[in-house]
């Protein structure tokens, strides 16, 4: 069983809450975790390293990262 931190990420950003931990799989199959504060999303890949393993930005940036 894969570790899944927090709640599943909703498809609609309007239903998310600030300072709540969410998770969603990336296209590569690696699980990522994310949270929102002040309208800015922060995300991190649970396993792996490198420049693409984490980032910050808006909802659209988060969606692009999940597709990567």
The first five atom37 places (N, CA, C, CB, O) and aatype in JSON, in Angstrom:
{
  "aatype": [20, 20, 20, 20, 20, 20, 20, 20, 20, 20, 20, 20, 20, 20, 20, 20, 20, 20, 20, 20, 20, 20, 20, 20, 20, 20, 20, 20, 20, 20, 20, 20, 20, 20, 20, 20, 20, 20, 20, 20, 20, 20, 20, 20, 20, 20, 20, 20, 20, 20, 20, 20, 20, 20, 20, 20, 20, 20, 20, 20, 20, 20, 20, 20, 20, 20, 20, 20],
  "atom_mask": [
    [1, 1, 1, 1, 1],
    [1, 1, 1, 1, 1],
    [1, 1, 1, 1, 1],
    [1, 1, 1, 1, 1],
    [1, 1, 1, 1, 1],
    [1, 1, 1, 1, 1],
    [1, 1, 1, 1, 1],
    [1, 1, 1, 1, 1],
    [1, 1, 1, 1, 1],
    [1, 1, 1, 1, 1],
    [1, 1, 1, 1, 1],
    [1, 1, 1, 1, 1],
    [1, 1, 1, 1, 1],
    [1, 1, 1, 1, 1],
    [1, 1, 1, 1, 1],
    [1, 1, 1, 1, 1],
    [1, 1, 1, 1, 1],
    [1, 1, 1, 1, 1],
    [1, 1, 1, 1, 1],
    [1, 1, 1, 1, 1],
    [1, 1, 1, 1, 1],
    [1, 1, 1, 1, 1],
    [1, 1, 1, 1, 1],
    [1, 1, 1, 1, 1],
    [1, 1, 1, 1, 1],
    [1, 1, 1, 1, 1],
    [1, 1, 1, 1, 1],
    [1, 1, 1, 1, 1],
    [1, 1, 1, 1, 1],
    [1, 1, 1, 1, 1],
    [1, 1, 1, 1, 1],
    [1, 1, 1, 1, 1],
    [1, 1, 1, 1, 1],
    [1, 1, 1, 1, 1],
    [1, 1, 1, 1, 1],
    [1, 1, 1, 1, 1],
    [1, 1, 1, 1, 1],
    [1, 1, 1, 1, 1],
    [1, 1, 1, 1, 1],
    [1, 1, 1, 1, 1],
    [1, 1, 1, 1, 1],
    [1, 1, 1, 1, 1],
    [1, 1, 1, 1, 1],
    [1, 1, 1, 1, 1],
    [1, 1, 1, 1, 1],
    [1, 1, 1, 1, 1],
    [1, 1, 1, 1, 1],
    [1, 1, 1, 1, 1],
    [1, 1, 1, 1, 1],
    [1, 1, 1, 1, 1],
    [1, 1, 1, 1, 1],
    [1, 1, 1, 1, 1],
    [1, 1, 1, 1, 1],
    [1, 1, 1, 1, 1],
    [1, 1, 1, 1, 1],
    [1, 1, 1, 1, 1],
    [1, 1, 1, 1, 1],
    [1, 1, 1, 1, 1],
    [1, 1, 1, 1, 1],
    [1, 1, 1, 1, 1],
    [1, 1, 1, 1, 1],
    [1, 1, 1, 1, 1],
    [1, 1, 1, 1, 1],
    [1, 1, 1, 1, 1],
    [1, 1, 1, 1, 1],
    [1, 1, 1, 1, 1],
    [1, 1, 1, 1, 1],
    [1, 1, 1, 1, 1]
  ],
  "atom_positions": [
    [[0.83, -1.18, 0.0], [0.0, 0.0, 0.0], [0.88, 1.25, 0.0], [-0.95, -0.01, 1.21], [1.84, 1.34, 0.77]],
    [[0.56, 2.2, -0.85], [1.33, 3.43, -0.96], [0.92, 4.42, 0.11], [1.16, 4.04, -2.35], [-0.27, 4.61, 0.38]],
    [[1.92, 5.05, 0.72], [1.64, 6.08, 1.72], [0.98, 7.27, 1.04], [2.95, 6.52, 2.45], [1.48, 7.74, 0.02]],
    [[-0.12, 7.75, 1.57], [-0.85, 8.87, 0.99], [-1.11, 9.91, 2.08], [-2.19, 8.39, 0.36], [-2.02, 9.75, 2.89]],
    [[-0.31, 10.97, 2.1], [-0.48, 11.99, 3.14], [-1.7, 12.87, 2.86], [0.77, 12.85, 3.25], [-1.95, 13.25, 1.72]],
    [[-2.41, 13.19, 3.88], [-3.52, 14.12, 3.76], [-4.68, 13.58, 2.96], [-3.04, 15.37, 3.14], [-4.89, 12.37, 2.85]],
    [[-5.45, 14.51, 2.41], [-6.65, 14.17, 1.65], [-6.33, 14.11, 0.16], [-7.77, 15.19, 1.92], [-5.35, 14.72, -0.28]],
    [[-7.14, 13.4, -0.61], [-6.97, 13.44, -2.07], [-7.22, 14.87, -2.59], [-7.95, 12.44, -2.76], [-8.13, 15.55, -2.12]],
    [[-6.41, 15.31, -3.55], [-6.56, 16.65, -4.11], [-7.84, 16.73, -4.93], [-5.33, 17.01, -4.98], [-8.01, 15.95, -5.87]],
    [[-8.75, 17.66, -4.6], [-9.97, 17.81, -5.39], [-9.66, 18.32, -6.8], [-10.95, 18.77, -4.69], [-8.61, 18.93, -7.02]],
    [[-10.55, 18.08, -7.74], [-10.37, 18.54, -9.11], [-10.64, 20.04, -9.23], [-11.29, 17.77, -10.06], [-10.19, 20.68, -10.18]],
    [[-11.37, 20.6, -8.28], [-11.75, 22.0, -8.31], [-11.02, 22.76, -7.21], [-13.28, 22.16, -8.17], [-11.19, 22.44, -6.03]],
    [[-10.21, 23.77, -7.55], [-9.47, 24.49, -6.51], [-10.38, 25.24, -5.54], [-8.53, 25.48, -7.15], [-9.95, 25.56, -4.43]],
    [[-11.61, 25.51, -5.93], [-12.53, 26.23, -5.04], [-12.94, 25.39, -3.83], [-13.77, 26.65, -5.81], [-13.39, 25.94, -2.83]],
    [[-12.79, 24.08, -3.93], [-13.17, 23.22, -2.82], [-12.0, 22.88, -1.9], [-13.78, 21.94, -3.35], [-12.16, 22.12, -0.94]],
    [[-10.82, 23.43, -2.17], [-9.66, 23.18, -1.31], [-9.65, 24.17, -0.15], [-8.34, 23.27, -2.11], [-10.24, 25.24, -0.22]],
    [[-8.98, 23.78, 0.91], [-8.86, 24.62, 2.1], [-7.4, 24.99, 2.31], [-9.42, 23.91, 3.35], [-6.5, 24.2, 2.0]],
    [[-7.16, 26.18, 2.83], [-5.8, 26.6, 3.12], [-5.22, 25.75, 4.26], [-5.76, 28.09, 3.49], [-5.93, 25.27, 5.14]],
    [[-3.91, 25.59, 4.19], [-3.15, 24.87, 5.22], [-3.65, 23.45, 5.45], [-3.19, 25.63, 6.53], [-3.57, 22.93, 6.56]],
    [[-4.16, 22.85, 4.4], [-4.59, 21.45, 4.46], [-3.68, 20.65, 3.55], [-6.1, 21.29, 4.04], [-3.41, 21.06, 2.42]],
    [[-3.19, 19.52, 4.03], [-2.31, 18.69, 3.24], [-3.13, 17.8, 2.31], [-1.41, 17.83, 4.15], [-4.07, 17.12, 2.74]],
    [[-2.77, 17.83, 1.02], [-3.42, 17.01, 0.01], [-2.38, 16.12, -0.66], [-4.15, 17.89, -1.05], [-1.18, 16.35, -0.53]],
    [[-2.85, 15.11, -1.35], [-1.94, 14.27, -2.14], [-2.57, 13.97, -3.49], [-1.6, 12.95, -1.39], [-3.79, 13.98, -3.64]],
    [[-1.71, 13.72, -4.48], [-2.15, 13.34, -5.82], [-0.98, 12.67, -6.52], [-2.66, 14.59, -6.62], [0.17, 13.05, -6.29]],
    [[-1.24, 11.7, -7.38], [-0.15, 11.07, -8.12], [0.27, 11.95, -9.3], [-0.57, 9.68, -8.61], [-0.56, 12.6, -9.93]],
    [[1.56, 11.95, -9.58], [2.06, 12.6, -10.78], [1.89, 11.63, -11.95], [3.55, 13.03, -10.62], [1.64, 10.44, -11.74]],
    [[2.02, 12.13, -13.16], [1.86, 11.29, -14.35], [2.85, 10.13, -14.32], [2.06, 12.13, -15.62], [2.56, 9.06, -14.86]],
    [[4.01, 10.34, -13.71], [5.04, 9.3, -13.62], [4.66, 8.2, -12.64], [6.37, 9.91, -13.22], [5.32, 7.16, -12.59]],
    [[3.59, 8.43, -11.85], [3.17, 7.44, -10.87], [3.68, 7.73, -9.47], [3.64, 6.09, -11.28], [3.24, 7.1, -8.51]],
    [[4.59, 8.69, -9.34], [5.13, 9.06, -8.03], [4.11, 9.95, -7.32], [6.5, 9.78, -8.17], [3.51, 10.83, -7.94]],
    [[3.91, 9.72, -6.04], [2.95, 10.49, -5.26], [3.55, 11.84, -4.87], [2.52, 9.71, -4.01], [4.73, 11.94, -4.54]],
    [[2.73, 12.87, -4.92], [3.15, 14.19, -4.49], [2.23, 14.69, -3.4], [3.17, 15.17, -5.67], [1.08, 14.27, -3.3]],
    [[2.74, 15.59, -2.58], [1.9, 16.23, -1.56], [1.89, 17.72, -1.82], [2.43, 15.92, -0.11], [2.86, 18.28, -2.35]],
    [[0.79, 18.36, -1.45], [0.65, 19.78, -1.7], [-0.23, 20.45, -0.66], [0.1, 20.01, -3.09], [-1.08, 19.82, -0.04]],
    [[-0.02, 21.75, -0.5], [-0.81, 22.55, 0.41], [-0.93, 23.95, -0.16], [-0.2, 22.56, 1.83], [-0.1, 24.37, -0.97]],
    [[-1.93, 24.68, 0.27], [-2.17, 26.04, -0.23], [-2.22, 27.0, 0.95], [-3.48, 26.12, -1.05], [-2.84, 26.73, 1.98]],
    [[-1.54, 28.13, 0.78], [-1.6, 29.18, 1.79], [-1.56, 30.53, 1.09], [-0.43, 29.04, 2.82], [-0.65, 30.81, 0.32]],
    [[-2.55, 31.37, 1.37], [-2.6, 32.69, 0.77], [-2.71, 32.66, -0.74], [-1.39, 33.46, 1.15], [-2.23, 33.57, -1.41]],
    [[-3.34, 31.64, -1.29], [-3.5, 31.55, -2.73], [-2.31, 30.94, -3.46], [-3.77, 32.88, -3.28], [-2.38, 30.74, -4.67]],
    [[-1.22, 30.65, -2.75], [-0.05, 30.05, -3.36], [0.06, 28.59, -2.95], [1.23, 30.82, -2.96], [-0.03, 28.24, -1.78]],
    [[0.25, 27.74, -3.94], [0.41, 26.31, -3.71], [1.88, 25.97, -3.53], [-0.18, 25.49, -4.86], [2.75, 26.55, -4.18]],
    [[2.15, 25.03, -2.65], [3.48, 24.46, -2.47], [3.35, 22.97, -2.66], [4.1, 24.82, -1.06], [2.42, 22.36, -2.11]],
    [[4.26, 22.37, -3.42], [4.17, 20.93, -3.65], [5.53, 20.28, -3.56], [3.55, 20.65, -5.01], [6.57, 20.92, -3.72]],
    [[5.5, 18.98, -3.29], [6.73, 18.2, -3.14], [6.46, 16.77, -3.54], [7.26, 18.27, -1.71], [5.43, 16.18, -3.19]],
    [[7.41, 16.22, -4.27], [7.35, 14.81, -4.64], [7.79, 13.99, -3.44], [8.25, 14.52, -5.88], [8.78, 14.33, -2.79]],
    [[7.07, 12.94, -3.12], [7.37, 12.18, -1.91], [8.65, 11.37, -2.02], [6.24, 11.27, -1.57], [9.35, 11.19, -1.03]],
    [[8.94, 10.88, -3.21], [10.18, 10.13, -3.39], [10.9, 10.73, -4.58], [9.91, 8.61, -3.61], [10.3, 10.99, -5.62]],
    [[12.16, 10.96, -4.42], [12.93, 11.53, -5.51], [13.57, 12.84, -5.1], [12.05, 11.74, -6.71], [13.29, 13.39, -4.04]],
    [[14.43, 13.3, -5.95], [15.17, 14.51, -5.68], [15.38, 15.24, -7.0], [16.54, 14.21, -4.98], [15.02, 14.72, -8.06]],
    [[15.93, 16.4, -6.95], [16.21, 17.14, -8.16], [15.35, 18.38, -8.28], [15.99, 16.26, -9.35], [14.49, 18.63, -7.43]],
    [[15.58, 19.15, -9.31], [14.9, 20.45, -9.46], [13.39, 20.33, -9.67], [15.49, 21.2, -10.61], [12.66, 21.29, -9.4]],
    [[12.91, 19.18, -10.14], [11.48, 19.02, -10.4], [10.74, 18.35, -9.24], [11.27, 18.21, -11.65], [9.55, 18.06, -9.35]],
    [[11.43, 18.12, -8.13], [10.82, 17.39, -7.02], [9.97, 18.28, -6.12], [11.89, 16.73, -6.2], [9.27, 17.77, -5.24]],
    [[10.01, 19.58, -6.33], [9.24, 20.49, -5.49], [9.03, 21.81, -6.22], [9.95, 20.72, -4.13], [9.7, 22.08, -7.22]],
    [[8.12, 22.63, -5.73], [7.9, 23.93, -6.33], [6.77, 24.68, -5.68], [7.63, 23.78, -7.79], [6.11, 24.19, -4.76]],
    [[6.54, 25.89, -6.16], [5.46, 26.74, -5.69], [4.83, 27.44, -6.88], [5.96, 27.76, -4.64], [5.45, 27.6, -7.93]],
    [[3.59, 27.86, -6.71], [2.92, 28.6, -7.77], [1.42, 28.55, -7.62], [3.31, 28.05, -9.11], [0.9, 28.25, -6.55]],
    [[0.74, 28.84, -8.69], [-0.7, 28.84, -8.7], [-1.26, 27.47, -9.02], [-1.22, 29.86, -9.69], [-0.51, 26.51, -9.22]],
    [[-2.58, 27.38, -9.07], [-3.27, 26.11, -9.36], [-2.83, 25.54, -10.7], [-4.79, 26.32, -9.35], [-2.58, 24.34, -10.81]],
    [[-2.73, 26.38, -11.73], [-2.32, 25.9, -13.05], [-0.89, 25.36, -13.04], [-2.44, 27.01, -14.09], [-0.59, 24.38, -13.72]],
    [[-0.01, 26.0, -12.27], [1.36, 25.52, -12.14], [1.38, 24.14, -11.48], [2.21, 26.52, -11.31], [2.12, 23.26, -11.9]],
    [[0.55, 23.98, -10.47], [0.45, 22.68, -9.78], [-0.03, 21.61, -10.75], [-0.5, 22.78, -8.57], [0.5, 20.49, -10.74]],
    [[-1.02, 21.92, -11.58], [-1.54, 20.95, -12.53], [-0.49, 20.56, -13.56], [-2.77, 21.51, -13.24], [-0.4, 19.39, -13.95]],
    [[0.32, 21.52, -14.01], [1.42, 21.22, -14.96], [2.44, 20.31, -14.3], [2.11, 22.53, -15.44], [2.95, 19.38, -14.93]],
    [[2.73, 20.57, -13.03], [3.71, 19.74, -12.32], [3.2, 18.31, -12.19], [4.0, 20.33, -10.93], [3.97, 17.37, -12.35]],
    [[1.91, 18.15, -11.91], [1.34, 16.81, -11.79], [1.4, 16.06, -13.13], [-0.12, 16.89, -11.3], [1.52, 14.84, -13.14]],
    [[1.33, 16.78, -14.24], [1.41, 16.14, -15.57], [2.84, 15.79, -15.95], [0.8, 17.07, -16.63], [3.06, 15.01, -16.88]],
    [[3.83, 16.37, -15.24], [5.24, 16.15, -15.59], [5.78, 14.83, -15.16], [6.06, 17.21, -15.01], [6.96, 14.54, -15.4]]
  ]
}
